[in-house]
Amino acid sequence: MLDILNLAHAAVFTLGGLVALWLVQGAGLSIWLAFPLSACFCGLLGLLLDRVAFAPLRQRTDSNFAGLISSIAMAIIFESAALAIFGARTVRFPAGTVNLHIWRFAGVSITSLQVEIVVVAVVLMRPSPGFYIARA
């Protein structure tokens, strides 16, 4: 969108997921409140990323390559912050955070969470209504 390859997305999403987990486990919030708050946190991280890593480079002629390096540096900083705050261990949301229904068909088990993940992924991957018009 800004003509800059941002490689810090994964680090921002990781921090957002860890913040949501902390809000559910540590603060005792509902997952339905933790996710929007975590999304707001990710948005603020995105603004910080833009101000620190990209805005100073927009006036330069080599801003694409410099922006790439800058986003890698910010990803390392965000990942280091996540390691320092949350530690290097596998974490999960507590059991029962999401109500699960299990369907069994011919020896295959499918959970409602798996169905929801696929539905959300398909909805988010579809092109916007103006996508084809803008490309024409």
BELRA-V242439 format. One record per run of one state. SS is the DSSP state (A for helix, B for strand, O for the rest). FROM is the first residue (numbers start at 1). TO is the last residue. If there is no record, write none. Layout:
<<SS,FROM,TO> <SS,FROM,TO>>
This chain:
<<O,1,8> <A,9,25> <O,26,30> <A,31,57> <O,58,62> <A,63,86> <O,87,101> <B,102,105> <O,106,107> <B,108,111> <A,112,125> <O,126,130> <A,131,135> <O,136,136>>
